Amino acid sequence: MVEMRNNRQRRCSRPVSVRITIYFVLVLLLNGCGSDTPKRLKIGDDAPPFIIIDLQGKQRSSDQWTGFPVILRFWDTECKYCRADSPIINRYFNTFQDRGLKVLYIATPNETEDRVRSFIEDLDIMFPVALDEDGKMTADYQVNIVPQTIFISPDRKIITAMLGGVGEAELEELFGPYLQ
């Protein structure tokens, strides 16, 4: 009888210890994952704040550009769309910079400064260009594929994000109301 009771206690105690272990593992996983998982950005969300140093050594930040429409372009030098539509973005910037348009090209972390400088010289890019060496800005804006162009309203809301090339029609449709 005593032996039977000991067997029953052993069987009962194993599942309790296993349940307790599972419970603590789940709590740790849920707490750990919940706090580190960024909220997926959507149209209308506040644009993540940024501070980055451009290739001229000047600090660029979202705070400086509050009140202005902003184009953020995440790209790399191997991107055929970037080479094709950069002249369009450059012309648009030259036309509307006096009305407050801000443009910032952000080269992805896999780029080198030499390749980026060569690219911007080849295309005579006139707006600020930065190299996201630590990948923070790329991660904050949840960019996984390039080119990705993010359009931000003067009140720092995400208007839209576009993959691939950008044309004059899209620029005018998205920013025309802010640049009148």
TANORTA-V718326 format. One line per field, one symbol per residue. ss: DSSP state (A for helix, B for strand, O for the rest). phi: phi as a letter, one per 40 degrees, with the letter a starting at -180 (. if undefined). psi: psi as a letter, one per 40 degrees, with the letter a starting at -180 (. if undefined). Layout:
# TANORTA-V718326
ss=???
phi=???
psi=???
This chain:
# TANORTA-V718326
ss=OAAAAAAAAAAAAAAAAAAAAAAAAAAAAAAAAAAAOOOOOOOOOBOOOOBBBBOOOOBBBOAAAOOOOBBBBBBOOOOAAAAAAAAAAAAAAAAAAAAOOBBBBBBOOOOOAAAAAAAAAAOOOOOBBBBOOOOAAAAAOOOOOOOBBBBBOOOOBBBBBBBOOOOAAAAAAAAAAAOO
phi=.cccccccccccccccccccccdccccccccccccccccccbdgcccdcaaaccccgccbacccbcgbcbbbbcaaccccccccbdcccccccccbccchcbbbcbccdccbcccccccccdbfcbccbbbcdcgccdcccfcbbbcbbbbbcdcgbccabbcgcbbcccccccbdccbc
psi=dddddddddddddddddddddddddddddddddddehihhiiheihhiiihihieeehhhidddeheihhhhhhiieehdddddeddddddddddedeeehhhhhhhieeiiddddddddddefheiihihgdeedddddefheiiihhhhhidefihdihhiaihidddddddeddee.
